[in-house]
Amino acid sequence: MNKTQLIQNTINFVKENLQNAEGGHDWFHVERVFNTTKLISQHEEVDSLVVELAALLHDIADPKFHGGDEAVGPNMAKKFLKSQHVDKIIIDHVVNIIQHMSFKNSLDNGSPTFSSKELRVVQDADRLDAIGAIGIARAFNYGGFKNRAMYDPNIPPNLHMTKEEYKKSQAPTINHFYEKLLLLKDKMNTATGKKLAQERHQFMLRFLNQFYNEWNGIGFDL
């Protein structure tokens, strides 16, 4: 099977499985990450098939929608790629990327157990979709999905969360900016990722400033 047909089969598989997904983790999220992955890859020496497959399959079964089970997604991806007769080396690489790219894994102490240039590219693409205007929209969409408060001045952000605390957090959506989104700019791996993250980071800061002004009724002397 040629690459074009494999990628199209993968797109069809992902679309089918995510047709009822929450709006911040649906096919359109995957499509944006896929397109950004290809953009970053133009400036990096990576295996294009590996990064494109990993981008398409990285959220096929997000643990937060599967009782926190982090094995569902990698297992689904592996089973699908085997059905497409993909080489074992490529399957193993793609599955490793899916297993290790999540932000919450960076909250664990110790060195990463897996790394590759391909992981760094897909990770940047995914993190870029978590910041800026899209990132803000996704954060509040998920907060609404979980029926969380937008903001509560009496609940401060937890800036030193463990992985387990992060997974179980029920904090207001605004806290998520400080606990994750504003941290991503400095976690970018590639030069392209770092460049794209700058503008999106600044947009989030402007948004937060406006949000607090409106929340506190500042600047409304008409």
C-alpha angles and dihedrals in degrees: 000000000000123000095252092056093044092052091048091049089050092050090051091049093050094045091052094049096045099043092112098033125133110273096251094052101037134113092283090058089051091047092053092049090047092052093045090048090056090048094052091043090063087071099039133067101238141136101268094203093053095049094044094049092045092049092051095046102035094099100030088123112007108203093229089067094044103056092274092297105152094188098065097076098045091046093051091048092049093048092049095047091049089053087056091052093240116171113269093236091057093044092051092049094049092047091049090053092051091049096049109033100080120112092228090064089064088063091068117097117244136042122310114267093216136030137163139159088252092054091051092053096049092042091054092049092051093046092049088058088056094060138053123032094327091047091053091049092048093049094054092040090056092042089055091046088056092041092239126159116261092224139348117186089203094061110069121201117266103234096181104050124159119223091260093049090050092051092050098041118130094178124143116276095250089061089060089067091063096036095051123342099062090046096058097078090068093044096061114124105198133056090239092049092050092049094049092045094058097069093041091050092052090049090056091051090052090048093051092049090052092044093054092045091053093043091053096039094243120160098020101115097133 
